[in-house]
Amino acid sequence: MNTFHKMSLKFLAASVLASLAGTAFADSIHDALSNSTAYADFNLRMETADQDNALKDASALTLRTWIGFSTGSVNGFSFTAEVEDSRIVMGQDEFSVGPAGFNPGEYSVIADPETTELDQAYIQYKSDNFTGRLGRQVITLEDHRFVGHVAWRQDKQTFDAVSAKYAFSKDVEVFYSYLYKRNRIFAEAADLDSKDHIVHATYKSPIGKFAAYAYLLEVDNDTPNALDTYGVSFDGKMKGDSINWAYGAEFATQSSESGSGETATDFDASYFNAYVGATISGITAKVDYEVLGSDDGLYGFATPLATLHKFNGWTDQFLTTPAQGLRDLKFSLSGKLAGGKWIVAYHDFSADESTPGVDDLGSEINLQYTKKFDGKYRFGIKYGTYDADDFKVDTNRFWMWVGTRF
């Protein structure tokens, strides 16, 4: 066989293989698209706020829409995208959102600005023990105390990030993420470039779950700054004949550095939380004691990536920890009623390190009832009232919402 024929056969064989490979890849793409899922989620919410100060009482009626799409997998790879939109309904816009520049300083704050933005867009690779993501994504860890999506607000928090999760076994898992942008809840104008490192590891033991973490945060604003937090936690459960118990504890240390030269600051603070809950005949009683420590009354322990609304009262008095720190003793009861869920909670707040005139930080009562209908629709009603003392002013907030998901 001459050289030309040999080359011709080799070229033909290569062409056939390429064609088959191309066909197989095209078939994989077709299967991935065929197995794609799309969804839409709508949340219509009324919120009111009144405070005992010079600000006007606030009221808002907003509709939040999520529209998302996730492909099937091709050799472990998939793609997810989600668009979010929040609109004011029926002209109910008597509220302020300072970071978004909406009616600043006129009304009490209701942090739901009008916005349309790309909420998520990431490529994912997944194998048996490994999951990696690149792009804009939701990241939540544990109970959202340090890293959460703040999805209670109409514009939820996401991150531009590279993340990886590896399971060494069914009991041991490690998560790492590098965050290069924080897409916050105040629309795109208030987003922050960052250089954050998130490390989180868990171990599920026979007596409960242990976690250890390091959150090394830095805002990328050409100014020296660092917020480094290291901590450990434990959560356990125990079933009895008539009582089921839940209990846990957490401890963390934090250092905060900012600025340079004579204006530089350097603070240290600690965090502690302990809780115990008991469920009897469908009613759960829980006591939770949380301390966000202070550095000599000059700096309070901070959790800037958290779902803050979930903690320290729903009227949002402590989204930023006071310089005196915060001690929150919380008592709650929860259960089921008429096919829905209810909760009643009481918070007693005080300073961790008192300063002249700042010691008793007030108290708050929270009430909520939620219910789902036909597995498709949801309804909720919620109220919070804060009774001020040495800090802030009396505040009342009320919410009612309906939603559905397709």
Secondary structure, DSSP 8 states (H G I E B T S, - for coil): --HHHHHHHHHHHHHHHHHHHHHHHHHHHHHHHHT-EEEEEEEEEEEEEEESSSSB-EEEEEEEEEEEEE---BTTEEEEEEEEEEEEEEEEEE-BBGGGTBSTTTB-B-----EEEEEEEEEEEE-SSEEEEEEEE----TTSSSS---TTSSS--EEEEEEEEEESSSSEEEEEEEEEEEE-TT-GGG-EEEEEEEEEEEEEETTEEEEEEEEEE-B-SSS-EEEEEEEEEEEEEEE-SS-EEEEEEEEEEEEEEE--GGG-EEEEEEEEEEEEEEEETTEEEEEEEEEE-BSTTS-B---TTS-GGGSS-TT-TTSS--TT-EEEEEEEEEEEETTEEEEEEEEEEEEEEEETTEEEEEEEEEEEEEEEETTTEEEEEEEEEEE-SSSS--EEEEEEEEEEE-
